[in-house]
């Protein structure tokens, strides 16, 4: 018998939500300075809430950087010049 999808572990249920609660929106407005004490909780302005995604590196770049003991440079995505055989 399989486990129902609603009975998964607690950590799996914590994920990025696109919709914020009113309290969360007010907290973000306070941080950005767009909230005053005389403001009302109804008719709140829109608040951008984006999930930050970390950039991924290629496996080859990781191995080369680890072998050299350095961090990859900005222009490292370019291929080195090769000699032409005649």
ROKOLBA-821738 format. One record per residue (C-alpha): residue number from 1; residue in one letter; x, y, z. Coordinates in steps of 0.001 Angstrom, whole numbers, plus 500000, padded with zeros to 6 digits. Layout:
N
<node><num>NUM</num><residuo>A</residuo><x>X</x><y>Y</y><z>Z</z></node>
...
//
This chain:
86
<node><num>1</num><residuo>X</residuo><x>500000</x><y>500000</y><z>500000</z></node>
<node><num>2</num><residuo>X</residuo><x>501350</x><y>503449</y><z>499170</z></node>
<node><num>3</num><residuo>X</residuo><x>501371</x><y>506542</y><z>501378</z></node>
<node><num>4</num><residuo>X</residuo><x>498993</x><y>509347</y><z>500518</z></node>
<node><num>5</num><residuo>X</residuo><x>500753</x><y>512458</y><z>499135</z></node>
<node><num>6</num><residuo>X</residuo><x>499298</x><y>514618</y><z>501928</z></node>
<node><num>7</num><residuo>X</residuo><x>501096</x><y>512546</y><z>504564</z></node>
<node><num>8</num><residuo>X</residuo><x>504636</x><y>513339</y><z>503467</z></node>
<node><num>9</num><residuo>X</residuo><x>507287</x><y>514478</y><z>505913</z></node>
<node><num>10</num><residuo>X</residuo><x>507223</x><y>518023</y><z>507216</z></node>
<node><num>11</num><residuo>X</residuo><x>510365</x><y>519183</y><z>505377</z></node>
<node><num>12</num><residuo>X</residuo><x>508895</x><y>518331</y><z>502002</z></node>
<node><num>13</num><residuo>X</residuo><x>505904</x><y>520573</y><z>502613</z></node>
<node><num>14</num><residuo>X</residuo><x>508071</x><y>523668</y><z>503147</z></node>
<node><num>15</num><residuo>X</residuo><x>508570</x><y>525254</y><z>499745</z></node>
<node><num>16</num><residuo>X</residuo><x>508493</x><y>528605</y><z>498031</z></node>
<node><num>17</num><residuo>X</residuo><x>505053</x><y>530204</y><z>498065</z></node>
<node><num>18</num><residuo>X</residuo><x>504040</x><y>532797</y><z>495479</z></node>
<node><num>19</num><residuo>X</residuo><x>501316</x><y>534287</y><z>497669</z></node>
<node><num>20</num><residuo>X</residuo><x>502252</x><y>536084</y><z>500895</z></node>
<node><num>21</num><residuo>X</residuo><x>500026</x><y>536607</y><z>503896</z></node>
<node><num>22</num><residuo>X</residuo><x>499014</x><y>540159</y><z>504828</z></node>
<node><num>23</num><residuo>X</residuo><x>501449</x><y>540177</y><z>507764</z></node>
<node><num>24</num><residuo>X</residuo><x>504324</x><y>539087</y><z>505504</z></node>
<node><num>25</num><residuo>X</residuo><x>503484</x><y>541806</y><z>502972</z></node>
<node><num>26</num><residuo>X</residuo><x>503401</x><y>544471</y><z>505711</z></node>
<node><num>27</num><residuo>X</residuo><x>506769</x><y>543259</y><z>507011</z></node>
<node><num>28</num><residuo>X</residuo><x>508335</x><y>543609</y><z>503551</z></node>
<node><num>29</num><residuo>X</residuo><x>506770</x><y>547059</y><z>503121</z></node>
<node><num>30</num><residuo>X</residuo><x>508296</x><y>548138</y><z>506449</z></node>
<node><num>31</num><residuo>X</residuo><x>511731</x><y>546895</y><z>505370</z></node>
<node><num>32</num><residuo>X</residuo><x>511571</x><y>548850</y><z>502115</z></node>
<node><num>33</num><residuo>X</residuo><x>510204</x><y>551984</y><z>503817</z></node>
<node><num>34</num><residuo>X</residuo><x>506875</x><y>551968</y><z>501976</z></node>
<node><num>35</num><residuo>X</residuo><x>504807</x><y>551461</y><z>505157</z></node>
<node><num>36</num><residuo>X</residuo><x>503835</x><y>554170</y><z>507619</z></node>
<node><num>37</num><residuo>X</residuo><x>502044</x><y>553859</y><z>510951</z></node>
<node><num>38</num><residuo>X</residuo><x>499021</x><y>555676</y><z>509519</z></node>
<node><num>39</num><residuo>X</residuo><x>498670</x><y>553142</y><z>506641</z></node>
<node><num>40</num><residuo>X</residuo><x>495783</x><y>550690</y><z>506645</z></node>
<node><num>41</num><residuo>X</residuo><x>496074</x><y>546943</y><z>506158</z></node>
<node><num>42</num><residuo>X</residuo><x>493512</x><y>546951</y><z>503355</z></node>
<node><num>43</num><residuo>X</residuo><x>494435</x><y>547893</y><z>499825</z></node>
<node><num>44</num><residuo>X</residuo><x>498120</x><y>547054</y><z>500244</z></node>
<node><num>45</num><residuo>X</residuo><x>500438</x><y>547729</y><z>497305</z></node>
<node><num>46</num><residuo>X</residuo><x>501906</x><y>544800</y><z>495411</z></node>
<node><num>47</num><residuo>X</residuo><x>505064</x><y>543272</y><z>496818</z></node>
<node><num>48</num><residuo>X</residuo><x>507507</x><y>541350</y><z>494633</z></node>
<node><num>49</num><residuo>X</residuo><x>508461</x><y>538068</y><z>496220</z></node>
<node><num>50</num><residuo>X</residuo><x>510919</x><y>536104</y><z>494117</z></node>
<node><num>51</num><residuo>X</residuo><x>512715</x><y>532915</y><z>494879</z></node>
<node><num>52</num><residuo>X</residuo><x>516464</x><y>533402</y><z>494579</z></node>
<node><num>53</num><residuo>X</residuo><x>517979</x><y>530727</y><z>492389</z></node>
<node><num>54</num><residuo>X</residuo><x>521654</x><y>529961</y><z>492666</z></node>
<node><num>55</num><residuo>X</residuo><x>523591</x><y>529666</y><z>489421</z></node>
<node><num>56</num><residuo>X</residuo><x>524909</x><y>526276</y><z>488496</z></node>
<node><num>57</num><residuo>X</residuo><x>528421</x><y>525506</y><z>487281</z></node>
<node><num>58</num><residuo>X</residuo><x>529401</x><y>522905</y><z>484736</z></node>
<node><num>59</num><residuo>X</residuo><x>531076</x><y>519816</y><z>486127</z></node>
<node><num>60</num><residuo>X</residuo><x>534146</x><y>520396</y><z>483951</z></node>
<node><num>61</num><residuo>X</residuo><x>534593</x><y>523926</y><z>485316</z></node>
<node><num>62</num><residuo>X</residuo><x>534308</x><y>522664</y><z>488896</z></node>
<node><num>63</num><residuo>X</residuo><x>536926</x><y>519966</y><z>488344</z></node>
<node><num>64</num><residuo>X</residuo><x>539342</x><y>522370</y><z>486603</z></node>
<node><num>65</num><residuo>X</residuo><x>538969</x><y>524950</y><z>489375</z></node>
<node><num>66</num><residuo>X</residuo><x>539484</x><y>522321</y><z>492065</z></node>
<node><num>67</num><residuo>X</residuo><x>542579</x><y>520945</y><z>490323</z></node>
<node><num>68</num><residuo>X</residuo><x>544124</x><y>524411</y><z>490024</z></node>
<node><num>69</num><residuo>X</residuo><x>543077</x><y>525451</y><z>493493</z></node>
<node><num>70</num><residuo>X</residuo><x>541557</x><y>528675</y><z>492156</z></node>
<node><num>71</num><residuo>X</residuo><x>538108</x><y>530050</y><z>491565</z></node>
<node><num>72</num><residuo>X</residuo><x>537039</x><y>530258</y><z>487903</z></node>
<node><num>73</num><residuo>X</residuo><x>537676</x><y>533584</y><z>486203</z></node>
<node><num>74</num><residuo>X</residuo><x>534982</x><y>535576</y><z>484427</z></node>
<node><num>75</num><residuo>X</residuo><x>536168</x><y>534747</y><z>480897</z></node>
<node><num>76</num><residuo>X</residuo><x>536796</x><y>531082</y><z>481572</z></node>
<node><num>77</num><residuo>X</residuo><x>533816</x><y>529995</y><z>479494</z></node>
<node><num>78</num><residuo>X</residuo><x>535859</x><y>530580</y><z>476319</z></node>
<node><num>79</num><residuo>X</residuo><x>537695</x><y>527717</y><z>474658</z></node>
<node><num>80</num><residuo>X</residuo><x>541468</x><y>527985</y><z>474362</z></node>
<node><num>81</num><residuo>X</residuo><x>542929</x><y>528559</y><z>470908</z></node>
<node><num>82</num><residuo>X</residuo><x>544120</x><y>525378</y><z>469228</z></node>
<node><num>83</num><residuo>X</residuo><x>546829</x><y>525034</y><z>466609</z></node>
<node><num>84</num><residuo>X</residuo><x>545745</x><y>524151</y><z>463110</z></node>
<node><num>85</num><residuo>X</residuo><x>547376</x><y>521140</y><z>461521</z></node>
<node><num>86</num><residuo>X</residuo><x>548402</x><y>521450</y><z>457886</z></node>
//
